[in-house]
Amino acid sequence: MQRLYDFIRRHPTGVDSFWAVMLLGFSMLWVANEPVGADPRAAAAGIVLLLCLAVALRRRSPEKTLLLVAGLGVAQLALDIQTNPADFAMLVVIYTVAAHGDGARWASRLALLGGVAAAPLSQVRWPAEEVSTAGRIFFTVVMTVPFVLAWVLGDSMRTRRAYFAQLEERATRLEKEREAQAKVAVAAERARIARELHDVVAHNVSVMVVQADGAAYVLDSSPEQAKQALETISTTGRQALAEMRRLLGILRTGEPQDSEDYVPQPDVQQIGELVEQVRTAGLAVDFRIEGTPRPLPSGVELTAYRIVQEALTNTRKHGGPDVGASVRLVYFDDGLGLLVEDDGRGATQELYQDGGADGRGHGLIGMRERVGMVGGTLDAGPRPGGGFRISALLPLKPAH
């Protein structure tokens, strides 16, 4: 049964031609053996042949086939060729136009009108004299029902196909939207991971380079200081490796790891440790907290830590010799304020924005992206009197 259905779907014109031939043969037998009206049988045979041809070609051009059948019906009335089995083609064409005439609604309406008028016109042209008027009316109504049902069935099939086509289009559109959203999410995640790696690598490697240079400078004159610098390099390297393992663990599994090899996300409380680490590396930092410390959203805490980390890293890179820095954390009722300043060479904002071979510029861009994600504001630029200033305000609740 399924094979037959698949064959019909693949060869609709062939199937229609088969039924047209069957209808033609049956109709020709009727023409040869039954009275067909006042005109010669040749005219009746011609109309039968054209009606069967309309059945064979109904799917290729439903509108033209409808006009052909309508003209043949008028010819039957004019030539006094009574109804015959070939008139079944009218039912088939009415169904076809209603089902497949998507682009021409006029054809569907014309098919319905012709179907409703066919039986009354037939009764007027060839009245049954032995039947009462009530019987004629009843017979006319009964004969009209198949035409109306054919149109209703065809229109229902058209509506159903249109509905399923709309569902398929919607499913395709939703699939494309999901793919686009997935690409956006992947790009956002890559940007987040890139910011994390930049912060980890830039800060810790900067500390290690400074300590290594210091160790090489005092290696002969002060072995103890050189040893202390090497210990700082070792500690900083382990910290960088731990944070990179955490990031790689998220990349592999999509979730933070609970193992001891993975460190938690940095928060505001660890800013003091960060400042001490920078002081150990040789940068004088004045660190103060104003207001009453309290728990903050994890996104705000991580953003605050990374801003301070990146700002101090930039100070070491671009501040020059004998540079000093200050870090202020201010707890407001509705947010957290950050102020990081240095009195170095006063590097311009363009220096931080223009990317170069050493990656300069990505740090400030990353700061702005982080602050924007939590709905805050960031100001960065040269400081009056020399140096550089970074000021940020992080709200406790993101802006809607």
N, C-alpha and C positions, 0 to 999 in steps of 0.2 A: 504493500500500500504506500509506503514511504517512497519507494522508487517511482511509482506512478505519479505521486505528487511532485517529486523533483523533476520528472520528465515534463510534466505540464508547465512547471515554472520556467524551465529552460527553453521550451518550444511552444509558446502560447499561440503563435500564428499557425503552426502546424496543427495544433489541436482544434483551433477554430475552423481551419480548412476542412478537417475531417468531419466535424459536425455540419458544416455547410454542405458538403457532398451528401451526407446522410439525409439532411433536410431536402436537398434538391431532388434526390431520388424518390423520396416519399411524396413530395409535392407533385412531381411529374406524373406519378401513378395516379394521383388524385385528378390532375388536369385531364389525363387520358380517359378516365372512367366516370367522372362526375360532371354535371352541368356547371359551366363556369360563368354563364351570363349570356348577354345578347351578342357580344363580339366574338370574333374568331378565336380559336384556341391558341393560335400563334401569339397573339397579344398577351394572353394569360401566361403562356410559357415564358415570354420575354420578361414579364414582371416577376414571375417566380424565380427566374435565373438571376435577376438583379437583386432581389431580396436575399437570396442565398449568398450572392457575392458580398453583400453588405455584412453578413455574418462573418465571412472569412476575413474581411478587412476592418472589422470594427475596432480593433485595438490600435491600428496604425493611425487612423484619423477619425476619432469619434464624432467630431462636429460635422465633417463632410458626410460621413456615413448617415448621421441623423437627417441631414438635409436630403440625401438620396432617398431614404426610407419615407420621409414625409412627402416627397414628390411622387413616389410610387403609390403611396396611399391615396393621394389626390387623383392619380391616374386610374386607380381601381374604381374610385367613385365615378369618375367621368366616363370610363369605358365600360361601366357596368360589369366589372369582373368581381364576382362575389368573393367573400372571405374564403381563404384556403389555408392549408397547413403552413405555407411559406410565410404567412402573416405572423407566425411565431417570431420571425426575425425582428418585428417591431418591439416585442418584449425584450429581446436580447439587446437591441441597440439602445433602448431607453435605460436599461440597467447599466450598460457600458458608459453612456454619456454621463449619467449621474455619478458613477464610480470613478471615472478617469478624466472627466472634463474639469480639471482643477483650474485651468487658466481661462475658461469661458463659462461663466455662470449662466449667461444667456442661453447656452445650449441646454443646460440642465433644466432651466425653466421651460424652454420650448418643448423638451422631451416630456415633462410632466403635463403640460397643456395638451400636447398631442395625444398622450395616453388617456387623459380624461375625456377627450373629445372623440376618440376612435369608436368606442362602442355606441354612443348616441348617434353619430353620423352613419354608422353601419345600420342601425335600426331604422333611421329615416330613409336611407337609400334602399334597403331591402327589408321592408316590414313583414312580419309574420302575420298573415291575415287571419289565421285560425286562433290567434292568441289575443286575449283581452288587453285593454290598455294598461290595466294594473300589472298584468303578466309581462307586458313589454317593458314597463318601467323596472320591474323586479329583475328581468333578464338583463337589462342595460346596466343596472347597478352591479349585478354579479359579474358581468363581463368587464366592467371598469376596474374592479378590485385587483385583478392580476397586474394591470398596467401600473396602478398606484403602488402596489407592493413591490414591483420590480424597481420603480424609481426610489422608493424608500430604502430598499435593501442596498441599491447602488450608492445612494447618498450616505448611508450609514458606513459603508465600506470606505468611501472617500474620507469621511470624517475620522474614521479609525486610523487610516493610513496617515492622515495629516497629524493626528495626535501622536502616533508612534514616531513619526519623523521629527516632530517637535521634541519629544523625549530624547531621541538620539542626538539631536543638535544640542540640547541642553547638557546631556551627558558629555558630549565632546567638548563643549565650552567649559564645563566644570573641570574636566580632565586637564585642559590647557591651563586653566586658572590655578589648579593644584600644582602643576609643573612649574608655573611661573612663581607661585608662592614658595615652592620648595627651593627654586634657584635663589630667590631673594633671601630665604632663611640660611641657605648654605653660604651665600656671600657675606651675610651679617655675621655668621659664626666664624668664618675665616678671618673677617676683620677683627672680631673680638680676640681670637687666638693670636693674631698677628700683634695686636696691642699688648697682650699679656707677654708674649715672647720678647717683644721689644723692651718692655719695662724690665723684665727679668734679666735679659742679656745686657742691655745698655747699662743698667745700674751696677750689677755685680761685676761685669767685666771691667767697667770703669774703675771700680774700687780695686780690683785685682791689679790693673795696670799701674795705678798710682802707688800701691804698696810695693809692687815689683820694682818700680823705678827707685822708690825710697830705699828698698833693701839693697839694691845694687850700689846706691850712692854711699851708704854707711856700712857696707859689708866689711871693709878693712878697718875702719876707724871705730865702729861700734857694733860688734857682733851681736850683742844682746838686742839692739833695736832691729837689726836685720832679721834675727830669729823671730821677734815679735811680729814684724811685717809678714814673714812667711807664714806664721800661724794665722794671721788675718786673711791672707790669700787662701789658705786651706779652708778656713771656716766659710769664707764667702763663696768659694767654689762649691762646697757641699750644699750650701743653701741654694745656690743657683741650680745645681743638679736636682735637688729635692723639688723645687718648683717646676722645673722642666718635666720631671717624672709625673707630677700631678697633671700638667697640661697634656702630656702624651697619654696618660691614663684616661682622661676625659675623651681624647680623640679616639681611643680604641673602643671604649665601652659606652661612651655618652654620659657616664655618671662619675662623680668623684669617687676615689678609692678610699677605703677605710684602713688600708695598710699603713704601718708606721713610716714607710718610705715616702708617703704622700703628705705634704703639709697642708693645713687648712688655708682658706683664702685670707690674705692679710686684711687687717681691720685698723680702726683708728688707734686702738691701744698699742699696736705694734709700731706706730710712728715714732714713739720714744726710742725703741730699739733701733729703728732705722737711723735716727739722728745720732745715736751713740756710735753706730757703725761708721757713719760718715765722719764723725769727729775722730775716730780711730784712724781713718784714712788720711787725716791731716787737714780737714776743712773745719774751720771754726763756725759753729752754728749756735745761735741763740734760739732756744725753743721755749715757747710759752703757751699755756692753755688758759683761756678766759671763759667764764661762765661755768655752769654745772655740767660735768660730763654725764652722759646717759646713753643707753643703748640706742643705736640708729639702725635703719634698714641696711641689710647686707650690701646692697648695691651702692648706697651712699658711702658706707665705710670703705669698701674696696676702691671706689673712685677717689676718695680723699687720700688714701694711702698712696695710690699710684700717682696722683698729682704731685704730692710732696716728693715722692721718689724721683719722678722725672725732672722736677724743678731742681733738686739738689744735684742730680746727675749733670744737667745742663750747666749748672754753676761750676762744677769741677772741670767740665770740658771747655767752657768758653769764658770763664770768669778771670782767668789769668792768675799770676802768682799773688800770694798774700790776700786772697779774696776771703771775705766773711759773708755769712748768710744768716737770715733770721726766719723762723717759722712760727706763725701764729695760728692757733685753732680757737675759734670763737663759737661757743654754743649759744644760738638764739632760740627763741621760743618755737620758731617754725622752720629752723634749718641750721646748717653748719657753715661757718665762714672760714675760708683759708686765705692766708696771705704769706707768700714766700718771696723774700727779697734778697738781693745780694748787692755788694758794692764793688763789683768787678769792673771789667772794661766796658760795660754797658753795651753788650751785643744787641744788635737791632733785631726787630721782630722778623725782618726778612731772612735773617740768618737762620732762624729756627724754622721758617716756613719753606725755604727752598731746599728740596731734597738734594743730597749729594752722594758721593760714593760712600761716605761714612754713615749714611742714613740720617743725617741731620734734617730736621723738619718734620719727620714722622712723629716725634715725641709730642710736639705742640698740637699737631693734628689729632693725635690719639687723645690728648687731654680734652680737646673740644668735643670729640665724639663721645667720650665717657660722660662729660658733664651734660651734654645734650640728652643722653639716654636716661638720666635721672631727672631731667627737667630743670637743670640749673643754668647758671651763667658763668662765663669765664672771660676775664680781661687779662691780656698779657702784652707787655711792651716795655720800652726803656723806662728806667726810673729817674725822676728828677735828681740831678746831682751825680749821676753815674750809676751804672749797674742795671739790673733787670728786675721786673716785678711781675708776679703772677698772683692774681686775685680771683677767687672762685666763691660762689654762693650755691650751696647744695640744699634744696628744700627737702623736708622730711617726707612730703607727699609729691609724686610727680604731677606736673601740670597736665590738665586734660584739654 
